[in-house]
Amino acid sequence: MTVEDSDTYALLRLRVATESDPSTLTRLLGYFQNLNITPRRIAAEFATTGLVHVEIDVSGVSESRLSMIAGKIGQAVPVLNAYWHWL
């Protein structure tokens, strides 16, 4: 297994905290759809504070590309925080 192979199979998680909005999930998943990326797992939870916490697990995506996606998501108006980490 080469370094490139390990990056291909690395499992990364994108975490997003956003204000509650009916179109939150579809807008977040639209970033992945535009790049033809299918997430491995998606979890969303409404907090008692009125925020929505979303976790999106992906593999086969480079760290730089996921950083770009997180940056674009972070620029959206109702998004409070967007970051990724390894699993």
Beta strands, then each sheet from edge to edge (+ up, - down):
strand 1: 11-19
strand 2: 41-46
strand 3: 51-59
strand 4: 79-86
sheet 1: 2+ 3- 1+ 4-
end
